[in-house]
Structure formats: C-alpha cells, structure tokens
C-alpha cells in the first residue's frame, strides 16, 4: 500500500515537472526563439532517468530530440542567411522549424495531460 502511494505521488510530481518543462521550452521559443531552451533541456537530461519505465520518459526524450532537431534546422537556416542570397531560403527554413517545434510542444502538452506517451 505504501509503495503504491509513493509511486502515484512520484508520477504526479514527475508529470508536473514535464508539464513545466514544456512550458519553459515554449516560453523560450516565444521570447528568445529557443535561445534559452538549453535550461529545460538540461533538466530533461537530468530527470529523464527518474521516469524510466513510465510514459513520462518518452516526454523527456521527445523534448530532447525536439531541441536538437530545432537547433539543427536553425543552424542550417543560419548558413543560408550568411550567404545573403539565401536570406529568403533561411526565412522559410526558420519559419518551418518554428512551426514544427510549436507543433511538437503542443502535441506534448496534450499527450502529457492525457497521460499518453509520445511516439518514439
């Protein structure tokens, strides 16, 4: 009985943290185009192991991979931007990356609210 109570409490606490991490990633996108997303990313890496074997583990992994792919595409856009001729291409890449990251954050918020894992 005690173990079950502790497990439920731990899951609720971890779920609340994952929700806050989604919010922090979202605010970082909104206020710094993702520049400060490394802060929740570090927390994702530190806390992911605590959620091993639960649906929340997939949310940490989802946020981690979202960060790295978003950074990759922002850097690709930066390469095009440097050429000056590629500025329109850079803008399209950046808007696409922003839309993709927004989708992933919204989908994550919805899935964690429904206690659903993220696809691997």
Order of alpha helices (4+ residues) and beta strands (2+ residues): alpha-alpha-alpha-alpha
